Amino acid sequence: LKILLGRGLIGTLSGKVMIGMLIIQDLAAIPLMIVIPQLHDIENNLPVIGITIIKALVILILIIIVGIRLIPFILKYVALLNSRELFLISITAIGLGVGYLTHLAGLSLAFGAFVAGMVISESDYSHQALNDIIPLRDIFGLIFFCSIGMLLDPLFISGNLILITA
């Protein structure tokens, strides 16, 4: 989206197709975030995968109900206080809090944060939340790519150079 926006291609046909593909990828990510951690031993974990999917559906329904009832009320109250910093902290706390609750329920932290982001994006304050959260998004993106780079093991690469090259 950042590249499309930077090039002014959001409203074009190719831009709309790319946005559609990104939305489909986001929707496909939800079941994958739930099922992938259980796939290391699929034969023994088949009942666990079923229970995990049921648990995720229940949590998703609860988050949507809370998201329709409680989160808009909280955002409205915080927005009325006219404190940009408090609004930013509230948005961050909602995302991390829902993520932590899903983690406690045995699901992915990323799944909860993703669903919380979807609920916030549907609120009346989504534009303000987006404008306030962009710097944090950039910081977390930087941390993510740095942490991926730190996973690179030079000893493993030098020990398996022929296999990697092949």
N, C-alpha and C positions, 0 to 999 in steps of 0.2 A: 504494500500500500504506500509505503514511503517513497519508493521508486516511482510508482505510477503518479503519485501526487506531485513529486518533484519534476516530472516530465510533462505534466499537464494532460495525462492520458486517462484520468478517472472516468470522464464522460464518454469516451470512445467505445466502440464495440469490443475491441480487444481488451480494454480496461474492464468493461463489465464482465467479460468472460473470465478474466483473471480473478476478479472479486468473487464471482460465483464459485470458481475452483477453490479459492481460499475458504469460503464458507463451508463447502462440502468437506474440505480437509478438517476444519474445526469440528464439524459434526461427527466425522469419522474418528476423531481423536478421543471422544468421550468413551465409546465402548472399548477402544484399544487401551486407554489408560486403566481401565478396570480389569481387563482380561490378561494383558501381557505379563504382569507380575506373577500370575498363576501358571504360566505355560512351561515353566522349567521341568515339570513332571506332570504332563497332561493326563496320563492314565490314572494316576492317583489323585490328581487335583480336579477331576471333572465335577464331582459334587461340590467342591470348594468354589469352582468357577460359577456354578449355578447359584450357590448361596451368595457369592460376591455380587452377581448381577442383580439378584433380588434386593440385597442390601443397598446397592447403588440406586435402584429404582425408588426404594422407600426414602432414602436420603435425598434424592433429587426432588421427589414430591414434597418433602418437608421443606427443603430449601426454597422451592418455588412458592409454597404457601407463605413461609416467613418472608420471602422476597417481595411478595405482593402486599403483605400486610405491614410488616415491621420496618423493612429497610427504607421504603419511601417516607415513612413517618420520621425515621431517624435523620435521613438526608434533608428533609424539609426543615426540621428543627435546627440542624447544624447550619443550614444555609441561611436561616433567619438570623443567626448570630453574627453573620457577616465577617467571619474569620476564615480567610483562605487557608491558613495553616491548620486550623481545626478541621476544616472540610477535608483536606488532604490526609490528615491523620485518621479521620473517620473512614474514608474510602479504603485506605491501606489496612486499617484494623478489620474492616468487614471482609476484605479479600483474604487476609491471613487468618482471621478467626474462623471463617467458614472452611478454609483449607485445613486448619488444625482439627476442626470437628470431624471432617471426613477422614482425616488421618487417624483420629481416635477410634473411628468406626471401622477401621481396617481397610480403608480405601486410600487412594493417592491424594497427597496434599495438593498436587497440581489439578486434580479433578475438582476439588472443592473451590480452589481459587478461580478456576475457569468458570464454574457455574456461578460463583459470586460476581465475577466480572460480567457475565451475561445478564444477571439480575440488575446490576447497577446500570448497565448500558440501556436497559429498558425503562429506567426511571426518568422522571421529569428533569433530573439534574445531570443527565448523562453527558451533555456538552461541557458543563462546568467540571465534571469529574475527569473527562478526557483531557481538557486543557490543563488541569492541575496535576494529572498523573503522568503526563508525557515525560517530564524530567526523570521521574522514577523508572519509567519504562526503559529509558535510554541507559540509566545506571544499571538496572538489572540485566539488560541485554549485554552490556559490557562485562558484567560479572560472569554471565553465562558463558560467553565466548572465551573469556580468560580461563575459566575453570575447565572448559573443554580442551583448551590448549595445554593446560597443566597436566592433563591426563596422558599426554604424549610421553612415552617412556623411551628415551634414547638408547638404553641398554637393550631393550626388547627389539628395537629397530635394527641396531647393529648386529644382534644375534640372529635375526631372521631376515637379513637384507636380501638374500637370494629368493626366498619365498615371497617377500613383499614385492620385489621387482617383477617376479613372474606373474 
